[in-house]
């Protein structure tokens, strides 16, 4: 396994640097049934998993997000999963989702979408101050949207495509 940046350059296994996860080996198929997915392999046979991860010096790997969901802000990656997990730790939050929204300065910034717990009325400032000191300052969303519910896929995952449509991403 290895991590690469957007220019396909190998990244360090230091437990901190995030990159796109690639794998190859005897147990990695060269394509899906009927040859589908063969374009997910590079010329050296590395398979692009679609995940963003970091690997520590001992080779322990942690997947931090799906590449399609990660937010690229000012050239740095922000994990939507980490932000969502932190937001739902707030006592007034029942469910949370994070998507990237266009930003003229940083390309993308996180938008935190929150379903309040029944009977609770959290505000954006309270939730943002709850996040401060627990994650990098530049990861903290400037905007929080409150909704009655978050759409899910048939398998119960947060439907981020639907959220991007709801919040005006023209590329969806």
C-alpha positions as CSV (number, residue, x, y, z in Angstrom):
1,X,0.0,0.0,0.0
2,X,1.1,3.6,-0.5
3,X,-0.2,7.1,-0.2
4,X,0.0,9.6,-3.0
5,X,-0.8,13.3,-3.5
6,X,-2.7,14.9,-6.3
7,X,0.4,14.8,-8.5
8,X,0.9,11.1,-7.9
9,X,4.0,11.7,-5.7
10,X,4.5,9.2,-2.9
11,X,3.8,10.5,0.6
12,X,5.6,9.8,3.9
13,X,4.4,7.1,6.3
14,X,4.5,9.4,9.4
15,X,1.0,8.9,10.8
16,X,0.1,12.5,10.0
17,X,0.3,13.1,6.2
18,X,-3.0,12.4,4.4
19,X,-3.0,11.0,0.9
20,X,-5.0,8.9,-1.6
21,X,-4.6,5.3,-0.7
22,X,-3.4,2.9,-3.4
23,X,-2.9,-0.9,-3.0
24,X,-1.4,-3.7,-5.1
25,X,-0.6,-7.3,-4.5
26,X,-1.5,-10.9,-5.2
27,X,-5.0,-10.5,-3.6
28,X,-5.8,-7.3,-5.6
29,X,-7.8,-8.1,-8.8
30,X,-6.8,-6.4,-12.0
31,X,-10.4,-5.4,-12.8
32,X,-14.0,-6.0,-11.9
33,X,-16.2,-8.6,-13.7
34,X,-16.1,-8.0,-17.5
35,X,-13.1,-5.7,-17.3
36,X,-15.0,-2.9,-15.6
37,X,-12.9,-0.6,-13.3
38,X,-9.6,-1.3,-15.1
39,X,-9.1,2.4,-15.3
40,X,-8.7,2.5,-11.5
41,X,-5.2,0.9,-11.9
42,X,-2.1,2.9,-12.8
43,X,0.7,1.6,-15.1
44,X,2.5,-0.1,-12.2
45,X,-0.6,-2.0,-11.2
46,X,-1.6,0.2,-8.2
47,X,-5.3,0.2,-7.5
48,X,-6.9,3.6,-6.5
49,X,-9.2,2.6,-3.6
50,X,-11.1,5.9,-3.5
51,X,-10.1,6.4,0.1
52,X,-8.0,9.1,1.9
53,X,-5.8,7.7,4.6
54,X,-2.6,8.1,6.6
55,X,0.0,5.4,7.5
56,X,2.3,5.5,10.5
57,X,6.0,4.5,10.4
58,X,5.1,0.9,11.5
59,X,2.7,0.5,8.6
60,X,-0.6,0.9,10.5
61,X,-3.0,2.6,8.1
62,X,-6.1,4.6,9.0
63,X,-8.7,5.5,6.5
64,X,-10.0,9.0,7.2
65,X,-12.5,9.6,4.5
66,X,-13.7,8.7,1.0
67,X,-11.8,10.8,-1.6
68,X,-15.0,12.0,-3.1
69,X,-16.1,13.4,0.3
70,X,-12.9,14.9,1.6
71,X,-12.7,18.7,1.5
72,X,-9.7,20.3,-0.2
73,X,-9.3,23.7,1.5
74,X,-6.3,25.8,0.6
75,X,-4.4,22.7,-0.7
76,X,-5.0,20.8,2.6
77,X,-7.5,18.0,3.2
78,X,-10.2,18.1,5.8
79,X,-11.9,14.9,6.9
80,X,-15.6,15.1,6.8
81,X,-15.9,12.0,9.0
82,X,-13.8,13.6,11.8
83,X,-15.9,16.8,11.7
84,X,-19.2,14.8,11.7
85,X,-18.0,12.6,14.7
86,X,-17.0,15.7,16.6
87,X,-20.3,17.5,15.9
88,X,-22.5,14.6,17.1
89,X,-20.5,14.6,20.3
90,X,-22.3,17.9,21.1
91,X,-25.2,17.1,23.5
92,X,-27.7,19.1,21.4
93,X,-26.8,17.4,18.1
94,X,-28.7,14.3,17.0
95,X,-27.1,13.9,13.6
96,X,-24.5,15.8,11.5
97,X,-23.1,15.8,8.0
98,X,-20.3,17.8,6.4
99,X,-19.9,18.7,2.7
100,X,-17.5,21.0,0.9
101,X,-18.9,24.2,-0.4
102,X,-17.2,26.5,-2.9
103,X,-15.1,29.3,-1.4
104,X,-13.4,32.0,-3.5
105,X,-10.3,32.1,-1.3
106,X,-9.8,28.5,-0.2
107,X,-11.5,26.6,-3.1
108,X,-13.6,24.7,-0.6
109,X,-14.7,25.1,3.0
110,X,-16.7,22.7,5.2
111,X,-20.4,23.3,5.7
112,X,-21.7,21.6,8.8
113,X,-25.3,20.3,8.5
114,X,-27.0,19.6,11.8
115,X,-30.2,17.9,13.0
116,X,-30.8,19.1,16.5
117,X,-31.8,16.7,19.2
118,X,-35.5,16.7,20.0
119,X,-36.3,19.6,22.3
120,X,-32.8,21.3,21.8
121,X,-32.2,24.6,20.0
122,X,-28.5,24.8,19.4
123,X,-27.0,27.8,17.5
124,X,-24.0,27.9,15.2
125,X,-21.8,29.7,17.7
126,X,-22.3,27.1,20.4
127,X,-21.5,24.2,18.1
128,X,-18.4,25.9,16.6
129,X,-17.1,26.8,20.1
130,X,-17.6,23.2,21.1
131,X,-15.3,22.1,18.3
132,X,-12.6,24.7,19.0
133,X,-9.4,23.1,20.5
134,X,-10.4,19.6,19.5
135,X,-9.4,19.9,15.8
136,X,-7.1,22.1,13.8
137,X,-8.4,25.7,13.8
138,X,-8.6,25.8,10.0
139,X,-10.8,22.7,9.9
140,X,-13.6,24.5,11.8
141,X,-16.6,25.3,9.6
142,X,-17.6,28.9,9.4
143,X,-21.2,28.0,8.5
144,X,-23.7,25.7,10.1
145,X,-27.0,24.8,8.5
146,X,-29.8,23.4,10.7
147,X,-32.2,20.9,9.1
148,X,-35.1,18.7,10.2
149,X,-33.5,15.6,8.8
150,X,-30.5,14.5,6.7
151,X,-31.2,12.3,3.6
152,X,-29.8,8.8,3.6
153,X,-29.1,6.1,1.0
154,X,-30.9,2.8,0.8
155,X,-28.1,1.3,2.9
156,X,-28.5,4.0,5.6
157,X,-25.4,6.1,4.8
158,X,-25.6,9.9,4.6
159,X,-26.5,10.8,1.1
160,X,-23.9,13.5,0.4
161,X,-25.0,13.8,-3.3
162,X,-28.5,14.9,-2.1
163,X,-26.9,17.3,0.4
164,X,-24.8,18.8,-2.3
165,X,-27.8,19.3,-4.5
166,X,-29.7,20.8,-1.5
167,X,-27.0,23.3,-0.7
168,X,-26.3,24.4,-4.3
169,X,-23.3,22.5,-5.6
170,X,-23.6,23.0,-9.4
171,X,-21.4,20.1,-10.2
172,X,-23.9,17.5,-8.9
